[in-house]
Amino acid sequence: MLGLRWVADRGDSALAYGAREAATRIAAVLPAALRRELETSALLVGARARPACLLKSFLEKRTAASADCMSIPRTGDAVAVLPA
């Protein structure tokens, strides 16, 4: 269920819709006790990192171990940040 929650929160609209639909259907066939456990589960999707934090983290790692970043395209001193 954690994976479905992650996709529902972070997937594109079609994937998010499918994940919510699957979670609803799974919950519908569970016995009441298991459904309550599912609904009150502490396994939640964490907050998304802000893009600026991701870039800062990347740049810190780049300077600490530049060999790990050799395959990333660069323009002069600027780093090309590729979409995920």
Secondary structure, DSSP 4 states (H G I P E B T S, - for coil): -HHHHHHHHHS-HHHHHHHHHHHHHHHHHS-HHHHHHHHT-S--PPPPPPHHHHHHHHHHHHHH-GGGGTTS-EETTEE-----
